[in-house]
């Protein structure tokens, strides 16, 4: 997949089959659009193009609103789209100036002149351009004039899937990773660099790798203990992740740390990817460290049970 970080980087195609949107999560609803995009491209000998906007428009248009957390960094989104078999990913920097582009100019200057769109595929109720004035009806009216076709994924198809990025965010904020898996079609994941902690995990017999999350706008699930899989150096491991402020020791700062089963390497400064498989329990305060240690042993057994189909040799 080729990635273009501005419109100037993109060379006009002769038969572009295009869709556009934020695609946060690249969830099952998005995947339905992408599958249709590829079907059309294969039949017409065209090339698939996904237009996405970065940063997320809400981060630009409502900078004082700190409530929006995203399911993907741009790098994660790009990797997911690559896995879906997309050939071209055009990242348009979203700015306040760009938000003022009229829907007509977007169609004429970007879709037609710069990209060479021959077929546009959009989700139901898709809007674009200044104040979201552009619509499917406008696209249908303009398509013949500019020599491209437009197809909308039917409302019934989208409604039947009952999936949205906001619904996934809500599930994760409540610790319901099973629902997130169902809507995403895969486990939700976090990536980050390993940093030094206070080694409390070692004292308890459960050494952990403290993770510095790649981005401040990346959504971190609810505080608790999770069964997870970890990808390090191309190898998958099982483990359990803790998210919380460690109330048993009166912690005041949120910690994101993972205990990797059967793993003893020092990996400070290196990158890990952690995928959430199951919530084991929400965070709680124990009367002392011995009580916490006892619970961690129980947590590990539950994690091993949850991961038994994914682990290779962690028992």
Secondary structure, DSSP 8 states (H G I E B T S, - for coil): -EEESSGGG----SSEEEEES--TT--HHHHHHHHHHHHHHHHHT-EEEEEEEES-HHHHHTTT-----BS--HHHHHHHHHHTT-SEEEEEE--TTGGG--HHHIIIIIIIIII-EEEEEE-TT--BSGGG-B-HHHHHHHHHHHT-EEEE--HHHHHHHT--HHHHHHHHHTT-HHHHHHHHTS--EEEEEEE----HHHHHT---EEEEES-TTB----SEEEEEEEEETTEEEEEEEEEE--GGGT--S-EEEEEETT-----TT-EEEEEEEEEEEE----SSHHHHHHHHHHHHHHHHHHHTTT-SS--
